[in-house]
Amino acid sequence: MDEFRKPYEYFEEKGVGGILLVLFFMLISIEPFLGILSLAVGYNAYPDSKIFLPAFITFTAIYILFSLLSGILLKKLHSLAIAVTKVFLVFRIIFLLPVLIISMRFQLGTIALESNYALEHNSIISSFYISLSYMVIFSVGWYIYIVKSKKVHELFPEKKFNG
C-alpha cells in the first residue's frame, strides 16, 4: 500500500511562497511604481536642471531595473537572488533618502505665505518622518527576514547563500 500515493505527494513543494512571495510581488510591482513616483518628484523639483535631472533619471532607471532583477532572480531561485536582494535593500535606502529630502524641500518651498503656514509646515515634516520610518522599517525588516529565515536558508542553501 505504501507504493500508491496521492498525486500531490509525489512532488515536494519547492519554490517561492508565503512571505517570500510577498517580497517577490513587492519587488516586481510596488518598487518599480515607487521608482516612477520618485522620478516625478525629481522632475517637479528640478525641471530645468541640465545636470541633476539626467543623473536622477539614470539612478531611477537603475533602481527600477535592480528591483525587477531582484524579483526575477528570487522567483527563479537563482543562486545570486539573496545577495542581489540584500544589495537592493541597501541601495533602496541610499536612493530613497535623497528622494524624500528633495520632496520635502520642494513641498516646503511651495507653501503659500498667506495660508496656514505652520500647519502645512508641520504636516510636511510629519509626512517626511512617516515616509522615512516606512522606508527604513521596510528595508531593514526584509533584510533581517532574508538573513534569519529558515525558509530562505532551505531554498538557498549555504553553498549558494552569501550571508
LUMMAR-297958 format. One record per atom (N, C-alpha, C): chain; y, z, x; residue in one letter; atom name. Coordinates in steps of 0.1 Angstrom, whole numbers, padded with zeros to 4 digits. Layout:
BEGIN
c, Y, Z, X, r, a
A, Y, Z, X, a, CA
...
This chain:
BEGIN
c, Y, Z, X, r, a
A, -0012, 0000, 0008, m, N
A, 0000, 0000, 0000, m, CA
A, 0013, 0000, 0008, m, C
A, 0012, 0005, 0021, d, N
A, 0024, 0005, 0029, d, CA
A, 0028, -0009, 0033, d, C
A, 0020, -0019, 0032, e, N
A, 0024, -0032, 0036, e, CA
A, 0033, -0039, 0026, e, C
A, 0033, -0034, 0014, f, N
A, 0042, -0040, 0003, f, CA
A, 0054, -0032, 0002, f, C
A, 0065, -0038, 0006, r, N
A, 0078, -0031, 0004, r, CA
A, 0087, -0039, -0005, r, C
A, 0097, -0033, -0010, k, N
A, 0107, -0040, -0018, k, CA
A, 0115, -0049, -0009, k, C
A, 0121, -0059, -0015, p, N
A, 0128, -0069, -0006, p, CA
A, 0140, -0062, 0002, p, C
A, 0147, -0053, -0004, y, N
A, 0158, -0047, 0003, y, CA
A, 0153, -0038, 0014, y, C
A, 0140, -0034, 0015, e, N
A, 0135, -0026, 0025, e, CA
A, 0132, -0033, 0038, e, C
A, 0132, -0047, 0038, y, N
A, 0129, -0055, 0049, y, CA
A, 0141, -0056, 0059, y, C
A, 0153, -0055, 0054, f, N
A, 0165, -0056, 0062, f, CA
A, 0172, -0043, 0064, f, C
A, 0174, -0041, 0077, e, N
A, 0182, -0029, 0080, e, CA
A, 0196, -0032, 0078, e, C
A, 0204, -0024, 0071, e, N
A, 0218, -0027, 0069, e, CA
A, 0225, -0026, 0082, e, C
A, 0231, -0037, 0086, k, N
A, 0239, -0037, 0099, k, CA
A, 0251, -0045, 0096, k, C
A, 0263, -0040, 0098, g, N
A, 0275, -0047, 0096, g, CA
A, 0286, -0038, 0093, g, C
A, 0298, -0044, 0092, v, N
A, 0310, -0036, 0089, v, CA
A, 0310, -0032, 0074, v, C
A, 0310, -0019, 0072, g, N
A, 0310, -0014, 0058, g, CA
A, 0318, -0001, 0058, g, C
A, 0320, 0004, 0046, g, N
A, 0326, 0017, 0044, g, CA
A, 0340, 0017, 0049, g, C
A, 0344, 0028, 0056, i, N
A, 0358, 0029, 0061, i, CA
A, 0361, 0019, 0071, i, C
A, 0351, 0014, 0079, l, N
A, 0354, 0003, 0088, l, CA
A, 0358, -0010, 0081, l, C
A, 0352, -0012, 0070, l, N
A, 0356, -0024, 0062, l, CA
A, 0370, -0023, 0057, l, C
A, 0375, -0011, 0054, v, N
A, 0389, -0009, 0050, v, CA
A, 0398, -0013, 0062, v, C
A, 0394, -0008, 0074, l, N
A, 0402, -0012, 0086, l, CA
A, 0402, -0027, 0087, l, C
A, 0391, -0034, 0085, f, N
A, 0390, -0048, 0086, f, CA
A, 0400, -0055, 0077, f, C
A, 0399, -0051, 0064, f, N
A, 0408, -0057, 0054, f, CA
A, 0423, -0054, 0057, f, C
A, 0426, -0043, 0063, m, N
A, 0440, -0040, 0066, m, CA
A, 0444, -0049, 0078, m, C
A, 0435, -0051, 0088, l, N
A, 0439, -0059, 0099, l, CA
A, 0441, -0074, 0095, l, C
A, 0433, -0079, 0086, i, N
A, 0435, -0093, 0082, i, CA
A, 0444, -0096, 0071, i, C
A, 0449, -0085, 0064, s, N
A, 0457, -0088, 0052, s, CA
A, 0471, -0080, 0053, s, C
A, 0470, -0067, 0054, i, N
A, 0482, -0059, 0054, i, CA
A, 0490, -0061, 0067, i, C
A, 0484, -0060, 0078, e, N
A, 0491, -0061, 0091, e, CA
A, 0498, -0075, 0093, e, C
A, 0492, -0086, 0090, p, N
A, 0500, -0099, 0091, p, CA
A, 0512, -0099, 0081, p, C
A, 0510, -0093, 0069, f, N
A, 0521, -0092, 0060, f, CA
A, 0532, -0084, 0065, f, C
A, 0529, -0073, 0072, l, N
A, 0538, -0064, 0078, l, CA
A, 0546, -0071, 0089, l, C
A, 0538, -0080, 0096, g, N
A, 0545, -0088, 0107, g, CA
A, 0555, -0097, 0101, g, C
A, 0552, -0103, 0090, i, N
A, 0562, -0112, 0083, i, CA
A, 0574, -0105, 0078, i, C
A, 0572, -0093, 0073, l, N
A, 0583, -0084, 0069, l, CA
A, 0592, -0080, 0081, l, C
A, 0585, -0078, 0092, s, N
A, 0592, -0074, 0104, s, CA
A, 0601, -0086, 0109, s, C
A, 0595, -0098, 0108, l, N
A, 0603, -0110, 0111, l, CA
A, 0616, -0111, 0103, l, C
A, 0614, -0108, 0090, a, N
A, 0626, -0109, 0081, a, CA
A, 0636, -0098, 0085, a, C
A, 0632, -0086, 0089, v, N
A, 0641, -0076, 0094, v, CA
A, 0649, -0081, 0106, v, C
A, 0642, -0086, 0116, g, N
A, 0648, -0091, 0128, g, CA
A, 0658, -0102, 0125, g, C
A, 0654, -0111, 0116, y, N
A, 0663, -0123, 0113, y, CA
A, 0675, -0118, 0105, y, C
A, 0674, -0109, 0096, n, N
A, 0685, -0104, 0089, n, CA
A, 0695, -0096, 0098, n, C
A, 0689, -0089, 0108, a, N
A, 0698, -0080, 0116, a, CA
A, 0705, -0089, 0127, a, C
A, 0699, -0099, 0132, y, N
A, 0705, -0107, 0142, y, CA
A, 0702, -0122, 0140, y, C
A, 0708, -0127, 0129, p, N
A, 0706, -0141, 0125, p, CA
A, 0711, -0152, 0135, p, C
A, 0721, -0148, 0143, d, N
A, 0727, -0158, 0152, d, CA
A, 0724, -0156, 0167, d, C
A, 0715, -0147, 0170, s, N
A, 0712, -0143, 0184, s, CA
A, 0703, -0154, 0190, s, C
A, 0708, -0160, 0201, k, N
A, 0700, -0170, 0207, k, CA
A, 0690, -0164, 0217, k, C
A, 0691, -0152, 0220, i, N
A, 0682, -0145, 0230, i, CA
A, 0672, -0136, 0222, i, C
A, 0677, -0128, 0214, f, N
A, 0669, -0118, 0207, f, CA
A, 0659, -0124, 0197, f, C
A, 0664, -0133, 0189, l, N
A, 0656, -0139, 0178, l, CA
A, 0644, -0147, 0183, l, C
A, 0645, -0156, 0193, p, N
A, 0633, -0162, 0198, p, CA
A, 0623, -0152, 0204, p, C
A, 0628, -0142, 0211, a, N
A, 0619, -0132, 0217, a, CA
A, 0612, -0124, 0205, a, C
A, 0619, -0121, 0195, f, N
A, 0614, -0113, 0184, f, CA
A, 0604, -0121, 0176, f, C
A, 0606, -0134, 0174, i, N
A, 0597, -0143, 0168, i, CA
A, 0584, -0144, 0176, i, C
A, 0585, -0145, 0189, t, N
A, 0573, -0145, 0198, t, CA
A, 0565, -0132, 0196, t, C
A, 0572, -0121, 0197, f, N
A, 0564, -0108, 0196, f, CA
A, 0558, -0107, 0182, f, C
A, 0565, -0111, 0172, t, N
A, 0559, -0110, 0159, t, CA
A, 0547, -0119, 0157, t, C
A, 0548, -0131, 0163, a, N
A, 0536, -0140, 0162, a, CA
A, 0524, -0134, 0170, a, C
A, 0527, -0128, 0181, i, N
A, 0516, -0121, 0189, i, CA
A, 0511, -0110, 0181, i, C
A, 0519, -0102, 0174, y, N
A, 0515, -0091, 0166, y, CA
A, 0505, -0096, 0154, y, C
A, 0509, -0106, 0148, i, N
A, 0501, -0112, 0137, i, CA
A, 0488, -0117, 0142, i, C
A, 0488, -0125, 0153, l, N
A, 0476, -0131, 0158, l, CA
A, 0467, -0120, 0164, l, C
A, 0473, -0110, 0170, f, N
A, 0465, -0099, 0176, f, CA
A, 0458, -0091, 0164, f, C
A, 0465, -0089, 0153, s, N
A, 0459, -0082, 0142, s, CA
A, 0447, -0090, 0136, s, C
A, 0449, -0103, 0134, l, N
A, 0439, -0112, 0129, l, CA
A, 0427, -0112, 0139, l, C
A, 0429, -0113, 0152, l, N
A, 0419, -0114, 0162, l, CA
A, 0411, -0101, 0161, l, C
A, 0418, -0089, 0160, s, N
A, 0411, -0076, 0160, s, CA
A, 0402, -0076, 0147, s, C
A, 0407, -0080, 0136, g, N
A, 0399, -0080, 0124, g, CA
A, 0387, -0089, 0125, g, C
A, 0388, -0101, 0130, i, N
A, 0377, -0111, 0131, i, CA
A, 0367, -0106, 0140, i, C
A, 0371, -0101, 0152, l, N
A, 0361, -0095, 0162, l, CA
A, 0354, -0083, 0156, l, C
A, 0361, -0075, 0148, l, N
A, 0354, -0064, 0142, l, CA
A, 0344, -0068, 0132, l, C
A, 0347, -0078, 0124, k, N
A, 0338, -0083, 0113, k, CA
A, 0326, -0089, 0119, k, C
A, 0328, -0096, 0130, k, N
A, 0316, -0103, 0137, k, CA
A, 0308, -0094, 0146, k, C
A, 0312, -0082, 0147, l, N
A, 0306, -0072, 0155, l, CA
A, 0305, -0076, 0170, l, C
A, 0316, -0083, 0174, h, N
A, 0317, -0087, 0188, h, CA
A, 0318, -0075, 0198, h, C
A, 0314, -0077, 0210, s, N
A, 0314, -0066, 0219, s, CA
A, 0328, -0061, 0223, s, C
A, 0337, -0070, 0222, l, N
A, 0351, -0067, 0225, l, CA
A, 0359, -0061, 0214, l, C
A, 0353, -0060, 0202, a, N
A, 0360, -0056, 0190, a, CA
A, 0367, -0043, 0191, a, C
A, 0360, -0033, 0196, i, N
A, 0366, -0019, 0196, i, CA
A, 0377, -0019, 0207, i, C
A, 0375, -0025, 0218, a, N
A, 0385, -0025, 0229, a, CA
A, 0398, -0032, 0224, a, C
A, 0396, -0043, 0217, v, N
A, 0408, -0051, 0212, v, CA
A, 0415, -0044, 0201, v, C
A, 0407, -0037, 0192, t, N
A, 0413, -0030, 0181, t, CA
A, 0421, -0018, 0186, t, C
A, 0416, -0011, 0196, k, N
A, 0423, 0000, 0202, k, CA
A, 0436, -0004, 0209, k, C
A, 0436, -0015, 0216, v, N
A, 0448, -0020, 0222, v, CA
A, 0458, -0024, 0211, v, C
A, 0453, -0031, 0201, f, N
A, 0462, -0035, 0190, f, CA
A, 0469, -0022, 0183, f, C
A, 0461, -0012, 0181, l, N
A, 0467, 0000, 0175, l, CA
A, 0478, 0006, 0184, l, C
A, 0477, 0005, 0197, v, N
A, 0487, 0010, 0206, v, CA
A, 0499, 0000, 0206, v, C
A, 0496, -0013, 0206, f, N
A, 0506, -0023, 0205, f, CA
A, 0514, -0022, 0192, f, C
A, 0507, -0018, 0182, r, N
A, 0513, -0017, 0169, r, CA
A, 0525, -0007, 0169, r, C
A, 0523, 0004, 0176, i, N
A, 0533, 0014, 0177, i, CA
A, 0545, 0009, 0185, i, C
A, 0541, 0002, 0197, i, N
A, 0551, -0003, 0206, i, CA
A, 0560, -0014, 0199, i, C
A, 0554, -0022, 0190, f, N
A, 0561, -0032, 0183, f, CA
A, 0569, -0027, 0171, f, C
A, 0563, -0019, 0163, l, N
A, 0569, -0014, 0151, l, CA
A, 0580, -0004, 0153, l, C
A, 0580, 0003, 0163, l, N
A, 0591, 0013, 0166, l, CA
A, 0604, 0006, 0167, l, C
A, 0606, -0004, 0175, p, N
A, 0619, -0011, 0176, p, CA
A, 0622, -0018, 0162, p, C
A, 0612, -0023, 0155, v, N
A, 0615, -0029, 0142, v, CA
A, 0621, -0019, 0133, v, C
A, 0616, -0007, 0133, l, N
A, 0621, 0004, 0124, l, CA
A, 0635, 0008, 0128, l, C
A, 0637, 0008, 0141, i, N
A, 0651, 0012, 0146, i, CA
A, 0661, 0001, 0142, i, C
A, 0657, -0011, 0144, i, N
A, 0666, -0023, 0141, i, CA
A, 0669, -0023, 0126, i, C
A, 0659, -0020, 0118, s, N
A, 0660, -0020, 0103, s, CA
A, 0670, -0008, 0099, s, C
A, 0668, 0003, 0105, m, N
A, 0677, 0015, 0102, m, CA
A, 0691, 0012, 0106, m, C
A, 0693, 0006, 0118, r, N
A, 0707, 0003, 0122, r, CA
A, 0713, -0007, 0113, r, C
A, 0706, -0017, 0110, f, N
A, 0711, -0028, 0101, f, CA
A, 0715, -0022, 0087, f, C
A, 0706, -0014, 0082, q, N
A, 0709, -0008, 0069, q, CA
A, 0721, 0002, 0069, q, C
A, 0722, 0009, 0080, l, N
A, 0734, 0018, 0082, l, CA
A, 0747, 0010, 0083, l, C
A, 0746, -0001, 0089, g, N
A, 0758, -0010, 0091, g, CA
A, 0762, -0016, 0078, g, C
A, 0754, -0017, 0068, t, N
A, 0757, -0024, 0056, t, CA
A, 0762, -0014, 0045, t, C
A, 0762, -0001, 0048, i, N
A, 0767, 0009, 0037, i, CA
A, 0781, 0007, 0035, i, C
A, 0785, 0005, 0023, a, N
A, 0799, 0003, 0019, a, CA
A, 0806, 0017, 0020, a, C
A, 0818, 0017, 0025, l, N
A, 0825, 0030, 0027, l, CA
A, 0830, 0035, 0014, l, C
A, 0831, 0026, 0004, e, N
A, 0836, 0031, -0009, e, CA
A, 0825, 0038, -0017, e, C
A, 0812, 0035, -0014, s, N
A, 0801, 0041, -0021, s, CA
A, 0799, 0056, -0017, s, C
A, 0788, 0061, -0022, n, N
A, 0785, 0075, -0018, n, CA
A, 0778, 0074, -0005, n, C
A, 0786, 0074, 0006, y, N
A, 0781, 0072, 0020, y, CA
A, 0771, 0082, 0024, y, C
A, 0773, 0094, 0022, a, N
A, 0764, 0105, 0027, a, CA
A, 0751, 0104, 0020, a, C
A, 0750, 0101, 0007, l, N
A, 0737, 0099, 0000, l, CA
A, 0730, 0087, 0005, l, C
A, 0736, 0076, 0007, e, N
A, 0730, 0064, 0012, e, CA
A, 0725, 0066, 0027, e, C
A, 0734, 0072, 0035, h, N
A, 0730, 0075, 0049, h, CA
A, 0718, 0084, 0050, h, C
A, 0717, 0094, 0042, n, N
A, 0706, 0103, 0042, n, CA
A, 0693, 0096, 0037, n, C
A, 0695, 0088, 0027, s, N
A, 0683, 0080, 0022, s, CA
A, 0678, 0071, 0032, s, C
A, 0686, 0064, 0040, i, N
A, 0681, 0055, 0050, i, CA
A, 0675, 0063, 0061, i, C
A, 0680, 0074, 0065, i, N
A, 0674, 0082, 0076, i, CA
A, 0661, 0088, 0071, i, C
A, 0660, 0092, 0059, s, N
A, 0647, 0097, 0054, s, CA
A, 0637, 0086, 0053, s, C
A, 0641, 0075, 0049, s, N
A, 0632, 0063, 0049, s, CA
A, 0627, 0060, 0063, s, C
A, 0635, 0061, 0072, f, N
A, 0631, 0058, 0086, f, CA
A, 0621, 0068, 0091, f, C
A, 0623, 0081, 0088, y, N
A, 0613, 0091, 0092, y, CA
A, 0600, 0090, 0085, y, C
A, 0600, 0086, 0072, i, N
A, 0588, 0084, 0065, i, CA
A, 0580, 0072, 0070, i, C
A, 0587, 0061, 0073, s, N
A, 0581, 0049, 0079, s, CA
A, 0575, 0052, 0093, s, C
A, 0583, 0059, 0101, l, N
A, 0578, 0063, 0114, l, CA
A, 0566, 0072, 0113, l, C
A, 0566, 0081, 0104, s, N
A, 0554, 0090, 0103, s, CA
A, 0542, 0082, 0098, s, C
A, 0544, 0073, 0089, y, N
A, 0533, 0065, 0084, y, CA
A, 0527, 0056, 0096, y, C
A, 0536, 0050, 0103, m, N
A, 0532, 0042, 0114, m, CA
A, 0524, 0049, 0125, m, C
A, 0528, 0061, 0128, v, N
A, 0521, 0069, 0139, v, CA
A, 0508, 0074, 0133, v, C
A, 0508, 0080, 0121, i, N
A, 0496, 0085, 0115, i, CA
A, 0486, 0074, 0113, i, C
A, 0490, 0063, 0108, f, N
A, 0480, 0052, 0107, f, CA
A, 0474, 0048, 0120, f, C
A, 0482, 0045, 0130, s, N
A, 0477, 0041, 0143, s, CA
A, 0469, 0051, 0150, s, C
A, 0474, 0063, 0150, v, N
A, 0466, 0074, 0157, v, CA
A, 0453, 0077, 0149, v, C
A, 0454, 0078, 0136, g, N
A, 0443, 0081, 0128, g, CA
A, 0431, 0071, 0130, g, C
A, 0435, 0058, 0129, w, N
A, 0424, 0048, 0131, w, CA
A, 0419, 0048, 0146, w, C
A, 0428, 0051, 0155, y, N
A, 0423, 0052, 0169, y, CA
A, 0413, 0063, 0171, y, C
A, 0416, 0075, 0165, i, N
A, 0407, 0086, 0166, i, CA
A, 0394, 0083, 0159, i, C
A, 0395, 0076, 0147, y, N
A, 0383, 0073, 0140, y, CA
A, 0374, 0064, 0148, y, C
A, 0380, 0054, 0154, i, N
A, 0372, 0044, 0163, i, CA
A, 0365, 0051, 0174, i, C
A, 0372, 0061, 0180, v, N
A, 0367, 0068, 0192, v, CA
A, 0356, 0078, 0188, v, C
A, 0358, 0085, 0176, k, N
A, 0349, 0096, 0173, k, CA
A, 0338, 0092, 0163, k, C
A, 0339, 0081, 0156, s, N
A, 0329, 0077, 0145, s, CA
A, 0315, 0074, 0150, s, C
A, 0305, 0080, 0144, k, N
A, 0291, 0077, 0147, k, CA
A, 0288, 0063, 0142, k, C
A, 0293, 0059, 0131, k, N
A, 0291, 0045, 0126, k, CA
A, 0296, 0035, 0136, k, C
A, 0307, 0037, 0142, v, N
A, 0313, 0028, 0152, v, CA
A, 0304, 0028, 0164, v, C
A, 0299, 0039, 0168, h, N
A, 0290, 0040, 0180, h, CA
A, 0277, 0034, 0177, h, C
A, 0272, 0034, 0165, e, N
A, 0260, 0027, 0162, e, CA
A, 0261, 0012, 0161, e, C
A, 0272, 0008, 0156, l, N
A, 0275, -0007, 0155, l, CA
A, 0278, -0013, 0169, l, C
A, 0285, -0005, 0177, f, N
A, 0289, -0009, 0190, f, CA
A, 0284, 0001, 0200, f, C
A, 0271, -0001, 0205, p, N
A, 0265, 0009, 0214, p, CA
A, 0273, 0010, 0227, p, C
A, 0270, 0021, 0234, e, N
A, 0278, 0025, 0246, e, CA
A, 0279, 0014, 0256, e, C
A, 0269, 0006, 0258, k, N
A, 0269, -0005, 0268, k, CA
A, 0280, -0015, 0264, k, C
A, 0283, -0017, 0251, k, N
A, 0293, -0026, 0246, k, CA
A, 0306, -0019, 0243, k, C
A, 0305, -0006, 0242, f, N
A, 0317, 0002, 0237, f, CA
A, 0325, 0007, 0249, f, C
A, 0337, 0003, 0249, n, N
A, 0346, 0007, 0260, n, CA
A, 0354, 0019, 0256, n, C
A, 0349, 0031, 0256, g, N
A, 0355, 0043, 0251, g, CA
A, 0362, 0049, 0262, g, C
